[in-house]
Amino acid sequence: MTAGQPGSFAVPGALTPGRTEASGALGTVPVLPALRELLPRGGLTRGSVVAVAEFGLLCLALAAAASAEGAWCGIAGIPEAGMLAAAALGLDAGRTLLVPEPGPSWPQVVVSLLDGCEIVLLRPPARAPAQVRQRLEATLRRGRGVLVVAGGWPGAQLRLRVVSQRWTGLGDGHGRLRACCAEVAADGCGEAARSRTRWLWLPGEDGGVAAAGPGDLPSGIRQDPAAPALHAVSG
């Protein structure tokens, strides 16, 4: 297939285990600045699974910084993934492999993507059996990539979800939606066990992702200007 275009699957021959990795803190794949405080190490831990409650801009945003630094990314099982929205976040269409409908052999497709890409976005067609999950996780550990799953994944090291959101741009029954202020929550296993929340523009009016300030929050939400935007929540 051609990078950035759907089609038959093939990993570029130029991708080898010795490929140059996107820079980041030790053992991590870099993320956009607005997302760093949601993550224990300020980046995505290599060899890990990140589960996002559902596919949306948040999934694409997780891959944006690495892609902008030259990393290869794969997107499997998400035919509605739009490269225009992805490009607005910084993803390089020329280094993004799309497999919209991987079919019943989707585990093999994902293994091949993980062999050549630093980040793979996946929406499995059904709940993955334990044996399939173990195989994909073993591939992750060997290749030091990151698997971002749209949906549930038992044992995921990190889980992200949009808790609430408010769109701006509509006036008295007219206008158009321009930006979304969203509350994103993160928790997981091990070092990610402490729950964290962050208000983000997802997207902002420019199509990008940025931290939302206290004055941007929806009515009824108040934040102490002297307190950090990031805070722990129960459970």
C-alpha positions as CSV (number, residue, x, y, z in Angstrom):
1,M,0.0,0.0,0.0
2,T,1.0,3.6,-0.4
3,A,1.8,5.5,2.8
4,G,-1.1,7.8,3.8
5,Q,-3.5,5.8,1.5
6,P,-5.7,2.8,2.2
7,G,-4.9,-0.4,0.2
8,S,-3.2,-3.8,0.4
9,F,-0.8,-4.0,3.4
10,A,3.0,-3.9,3.1
11,V,5.6,-2.6,5.5
12,P,8.3,-0.5,3.7
13,G,11.5,-2.4,3.3
14,A,13.4,0.6,4.6
15,L,12.0,-0.1,8.1
16,T,14.4,-2.3,10.0
17,P,15.0,-3.0,13.7
18,G,17.8,-0.5,13.6
19,R,15.7,2.4,12.4
20,T,16.1,5.8,14.0
21,E,13.7,6.4,16.9
22,A,11.8,9.5,17.7
23,S,13.5,11.3,20.5
24,G,12.0,11.4,24.0
25,A,12.8,10.8,27.6
26,L,14.6,7.5,28.3
27,G,12.4,4.6,27.2
28,T,9.6,6.8,25.9
29,V,8.0,8.0,22.6
30,P,7.5,11.8,22.6
31,V,4.0,13.3,22.8
32,L,2.6,16.8,22.3
33,P,3.4,19.2,25.2
34,A,-0.3,19.4,26.2
35,L,-0.4,15.7,26.8
36,R,2.8,15.3,28.8
37,E,1.4,15.9,32.3
38,L,-1.1,13.1,31.8
39,L,1.6,10.5,31.4
40,P,3.9,9.3,34.2
41,R,7.1,9.7,32.2
42,G,5.9,12.7,30.1
43,G,5.8,10.4,27.1
44,L,4.5,7.0,25.9
45,T,6.4,4.1,27.5
46,R,8.0,1.9,24.8
47,G,6.7,-1.6,24.7
48,S,3.4,-0.6,26.3
49,V,-0.3,-0.7,25.4
50,V,-2.4,2.4,25.7
51,A,-6.1,2.0,25.7
52,V,-8.3,5.0,24.7
53,A,-12.0,4.6,25.5
54,E,-13.0,5.3,21.9
55,F,-11.5,6.5,18.6
56,G,-11.3,10.2,18.3
57,L,-8.8,13.1,18.0
58,L,-7.2,12.0,21.3
59,C,-5.9,8.8,19.6
60,L,-4.4,10.7,16.7
61,A,-2.9,13.3,19.1
62,L,-1.0,10.6,20.9
63,A,1.0,9.8,17.7
64,A,1.4,13.4,16.5
65,A,4.7,14.4,18.1
66,A,6.5,11.2,17.2
67,S,5.3,11.3,13.6
68,A,6.4,14.9,13.3
69,E,9.9,13.8,14.4
70,G,10.1,11.2,11.7
71,A,8.6,8.1,13.3
72,W,6.5,5.7,11.2
73,C,2.9,5.2,12.4
74,G,0.3,2.6,11.5
75,I,-3.5,2.9,11.7
76,A,-5.5,-0.4,11.5
77,G,-9.2,-1.1,11.7
78,I,-10.2,2.6,11.7
79,P,-11.6,3.5,8.3
80,E,-12.9,6.9,9.4
81,A,-9.4,8.0,10.5
82,G,-8.9,11.2,8.5
83,M,-5.5,12.3,7.3
84,L,-6.6,15.9,7.1
85,A,-7.3,16.0,10.9
86,A,-4.2,14.0,11.5
87,A,-2.0,16.3,9.5
88,A,-3.4,19.3,11.4
89,L,-2.0,17.7,14.6
90,G,1.4,17.1,12.9
91,L,1.2,13.6,11.6
92,D,3.3,13.0,8.5
93,A,1.0,11.4,5.9
94,G,4.1,10.1,4.0
95,R,5.1,8.1,7.1
96,T,1.6,6.8,8.1
97,L,0.4,3.4,6.9
98,L,-3.4,2.9,6.7
99,V,-5.1,-0.5,6.8
100,P,-8.8,0.5,7.1
101,E,-10.2,-3.1,7.0
102,P,-7.5,-5.6,8.1
103,G,-10.1,-8.4,8.1
104,P,-10.0,-11.7,10.1
105,S,-6.1,-11.7,9.9
106,W,-5.9,-8.4,11.8
107,P,-3.5,-9.8,14.4
108,Q,-0.9,-10.7,11.7
109,V,-1.4,-7.2,10.1
110,V,-0.8,-5.5,13.5
111,V,2.3,-7.7,14.2
112,S,3.7,-6.6,10.8
113,L,2.9,-2.9,11.5
114,L,4.6,-3.2,14.9
115,D,7.7,-4.6,13.3
116,G,8.1,-1.4,11.2
117,C,6.3,1.4,13.1
118,E,7.0,3.1,16.4
119,I,3.3,3.7,17.1
120,V,0.3,1.7,15.9
121,L,-3.3,2.8,16.3
122,L,-5.7,-0.2,16.4
123,R,-9.4,-0.8,16.8
124,P,-9.9,-4.6,17.0
125,P,-13.0,-5.9,15.2
126,A,-13.8,-7.9,18.3
127,R,-12.4,-8.5,21.8
128,A,-8.9,-9.9,21.4
129,P,-8.4,-13.4,22.9
130,A,-5.7,-13.6,25.6
131,Q,-3.4,-15.6,23.2
132,V,-3.6,-12.8,20.6
133,R,-2.9,-10.1,23.2
134,Q,0.1,-11.9,24.5
135,R,1.5,-12.3,21.0
136,L,1.1,-8.6,20.2
137,E,2.5,-7.6,23.6
138,A,5.6,-9.8,23.0
139,T,6.1,-8.1,19.6
140,L,5.8,-4.7,21.3
141,R,8.5,-5.6,23.8
142,R,10.9,-6.7,21.1
143,G,10.3,-3.7,18.8
144,R,10.0,-1.1,21.6
145,G,7.0,0.4,19.9
146,V,3.7,1.6,21.4
147,L,0.2,0.1,20.6
148,V,-2.7,2.6,21.1
149,V,-6.0,0.7,21.2
150,A,-9.3,2.4,20.6
151,G,-11.5,0.5,23.1
152,G,-10.8,-1.9,25.9
153,W,-7.6,-3.9,26.4
154,P,-7.2,-6.0,29.6
155,G,-3.9,-5.2,31.3
156,A,-3.2,-2.0,29.3
157,Q,-0.5,-0.1,31.1
158,L,-2.3,3.2,30.5
159,R,-5.9,4.1,30.0
160,L,-7.2,7.4,28.7
161,R,-10.8,8.7,28.3
162,V,-12.6,12.0,27.6
163,V,-14.8,12.6,30.7
164,S,-16.6,15.6,29.5
165,Q,-16.4,18.2,26.7
166,R,-17.8,21.6,25.6
167,W,-17.8,22.8,22.0
168,T,-17.6,26.5,21.3
169,G,-18.6,28.5,18.2
170,L,-22.4,28.2,18.2
171,G,-24.3,31.4,18.9
172,D,-28.1,31.8,19.3
173,G,-29.0,28.9,17.0
174,H,-26.4,29.8,14.3
175,G,-22.6,29.7,13.7
176,R,-20.4,26.6,13.5
177,L,-18.5,24.5,15.9
178,R,-14.9,25.8,16.1
179,A,-13.2,24.2,19.1
180,C,-13.7,21.7,21.9
181,C,-12.6,22.0,25.6
182,A,-12.4,18.5,26.9
183,E,-11.6,17.0,30.3
184,V,-9.2,14.0,29.7
185,A,-8.6,11.4,32.5
186,A,-5.7,9.0,32.7
187,D,-5.0,6.0,34.9
188,G,-3.5,2.5,34.5
189,C,-1.1,0.0,36.1
190,G,2.1,0.5,38.0
191,E,3.5,4.0,37.7
192,A,0.3,5.1,35.9
193,A,-1.9,3.9,38.8
194,R,-2.5,7.4,40.1
195,S,-5.4,9.0,38.3
196,R,-4.8,12.3,36.6
197,T,-7.0,14.7,34.7
198,R,-6.2,17.6,32.4
199,W,-8.4,20.1,30.5
200,L,-7.4,20.3,26.9
201,W,-8.4,22.1,23.7
202,L,-9.2,19.0,21.6
203,P,-9.1,20.5,19.1
204,G,-8.5,24.2,19.4
205,E,-9.6,26.7,16.7
206,D,-6.4,26.0,14.8
207,G,-7.1,22.3,14.7
208,G,-4.3,21.5,17.2
209,V,-4.2,20.3,20.8
210,A,-3.3,22.7,23.6
211,A,-3.8,22.9,27.4
212,A,-6.9,24.8,28.4
213,G,-6.5,27.6,31.0
214,P,-8.8,28.3,34.0
215,G,-10.8,30.8,32.0
216,D,-11.6,28.3,29.2
217,L,-13.3,25.8,31.5
218,P,-17.1,25.1,31.1
219,S,-19.5,26.9,33.4
220,G,-19.6,25.5,36.9
221,I,-16.0,24.3,36.7
222,R,-13.6,26.4,38.8
223,Q,-9.9,26.0,39.1
224,D,-7.6,27.8,41.4
225,P,-5.3,29.9,39.2
226,A,-2.4,29.3,41.6
227,A,-2.9,25.5,41.4
228,P,-1.5,23.4,38.6
229,A,-3.9,22.3,35.9
230,L,-3.1,18.7,36.7
231,H,-4.7,17.1,39.7
232,A,-5.3,13.7,41.2
233,V,-8.9,12.3,41.3
234,S,-10.2,9.4,43.2
235,G,-10.8,5.9,41.9
